Amino acid sequence: MILYIIRHAWAGHAGDPAWPDDFQRPLTPDGRKRFRRMVEILAGRGFNPELVVTSPLVRCRQTAEVVADAVARQPGVIERDELMPGADLDRLLSWTESEAVSFERIAWVGHAPDVGAIASELLSGSGAWLRFAKGAVAAIDFDRFPEPGRGELHWMVTAKVLGV
């Protein structure tokens, strides 16, 4: 299985009075456009998740919808509380193993620093974390299902790396 871990794209600033409820803070128009360009480039290089699982916060949901709309397979998008800030990796892994058994390529869309901690845990089983820039995508390969310390980093990119 290939697991794509994605940090949500560029959103309005935390603490902006326009968004007193952080749950509702959306992507900026430029953030959405920039991330879509990233996904189009990645799709041209084989990025094609069959399922996108996202935090229910608006900025993650919008990021997930960009992925679903921009890749050839046009995967379904499912919201899971396990990807909200303070992500629960054990519950997310259990859900993935029981509910996503038929998928070979899954994307998880979440928040920093959680996505970095999740990626590190899956790669090394350690408490360290990788730094994920906004919109960053990592592809982690597993023999079967994602398990801590069993992943192999296939690639990780940011908008800057792709020239977007």
C-alpha positions in Angstrom: 0.0 0.0 0.0 1.1 3.5 -0.7 0.0 6.1 1.9 0.2 9.7 0.9 0.4 12.1 3.9 -0.6 15.6 3.0 -0.6 18.8 5.1 -3.5 21.1 4.2 -2.7 23.8 1.7 -2.3 27.5 2.4 -5.2 28.9 4.5 -6.2 32.2 6.1 -4.1 33.2 9.1 -4.9 31.6 12.5 -6.4 34.2 14.8 -7.8 36.3 11.9 -11.0 38.0 13.2 -12.7 37.0 10.0 -12.5 33.3 11.2 -13.2 33.3 14.9 -14.0 29.6 14.7 -10.7 28.0 13.5 -12.7 24.9 12.3 -14.1 27.1 9.5 -10.9 28.7 8.4 -10.7 28.1 4.6 -7.9 27.9 2.0 -7.0 31.2 0.4 -7.8 31.5 -3.3 -4.0 31.6 -4.0 -3.5 28.6 -1.7 -6.1 26.6 -3.5 -4.7 27.5 -6.9 -1.1 26.8 -5.9 -2.0 23.4 -4.4 -4.0 22.4 -7.4 -0.9 23.1 -9.6 1.1 20.9 -7.3 -1.4 18.1 -7.5 -1.5 18.4 -11.3 2.3 18.0 -11.5 2.2 15.1 -9.1 -0.6 13.4 -11.0 1.5 13.6 -14.1 4.1 11.6 -12.2 1.8 8.9 -11.0 0.1 10.4 -7.9 -3.4 8.9 -8.0 -4.9 8.0 -4.7 -8.0 5.8 -4.7 -9.4 7.3 -1.5 -8.8 10.6 0.3 -9.3 10.6 4.1 -9.4 14.1 5.7 -9.7 16.0 8.9 -13.2 17.6 8.9 -11.8 21.1 9.3 -12.7 23.2 6.3 -9.1 23.9 5.1 -8.3 20.1 5.1 -11.6 19.3 3.4 -10.9 21.8 0.7 -7.4 20.4 0.3 -8.8 16.9 -0.1 -11.4 18.1 -2.6 -8.6 19.6 -4.7 -6.8 16.2 -4.7 -10.0 14.4 -5.6 -10.8 16.8 -8.4 -7.3 17.0 -9.9 -6.3 13.3 -10.2 -7.5 10.9 -12.9 -9.3 8.5 -10.6 -11.4 11.2 -8.9 -11.4 9.3 -5.5 -14.0 9.7 -2.8 -13.4 11.9 0.1 -14.1 10.7 3.7 -13.9 12.9 6.8 -12.4 11.3 10.0 -12.0 12.9 13.3 -8.8 11.0 13.8 -7.1 13.5 11.5 -8.2 16.6 13.5 -5.5 18.5 15.4 -4.1 16.1 18.0 -4.5 13.2 15.5 -5.1 9.7 16.9 -2.7 7.5 14.9 -3.8 4.2 16.5 -7.5 4.8 15.8 -6.6 6.0 12.3 -4.6 2.9 11.6 -7.4 0.6 12.9 -9.9 2.4 10.7 -7.7 2.2 7.7 -7.0 -1.6 8.2 -10.7 -2.4 8.7 -12.4 0.0 6.3 -9.9 0.7 3.5 -8.8 -2.9 2.9 -9.5 -2.8 -0.8 -7.4 0.3 -1.6 -3.8 0.3 -2.7 -3.2 4.1 -2.6 -4.8 6.2 0.2 -4.2 9.9 1.0 -4.5 11.3 4.6 -5.0 15.1 4.8 -4.2 16.6 8.1 -2.5 19.4 10.2 0.9 20.3 11.3 2.6 19.2 13.5 0.5 16.0 13.4 1.3 15.0 9.9 5.0 15.2 10.6 4.7 13.1 13.8 2.5 10.5 11.9 5.0 10.2 9.1 7.9 9.8 11.5 6.1 7.2 13.5 5.3 5.2 10.4 8.8 5.5 9.1 10.8 4.9 12.2 8.5 4.2 15.1 10.1 7.2 16.9 8.7 10.2 18.6 10.5 12.6 16.2 8.7 14.4 13.4 9.3 15.5 9.9 8.6 19.1 9.0 5.8 19.4 6.5 5.4 22.8 4.8 1.9 23.8 3.9 0.7 21.6 1.0 3.6 19.2 1.4 3.0 15.6 0.2 4.9 12.5 1.3 4.5 9.0 -0.2 5.2 6.2 2.2 5.3 2.6 1.0 4.2 -0.4 3.1 4.2 -4.2 2.3 0.5 -4.4 3.4 -1.1 -1.9 5.8 0.5 1.1 7.4 2.3 0.1 10.7 4.6 2.1 12.9 8.2 1.7 11.9 7.4 -0.3 8.7 7.1 2.4 6.1 9.6 3.4 3.5 9.7 7.0 2.3 9.2 6.9 -1.4 9.2 10.7 -1.9 8.3 13.9 -0.3 7.7 17.2 -2.0 6.8 20.8 -1.3 5.5 23.5 -3.6 9.0 25.1 -3.6 10.6 21.8 -4.7 8.1 21.6 -7.6 8.6 25.3 -8.5 5.0 26.2 -7.8 
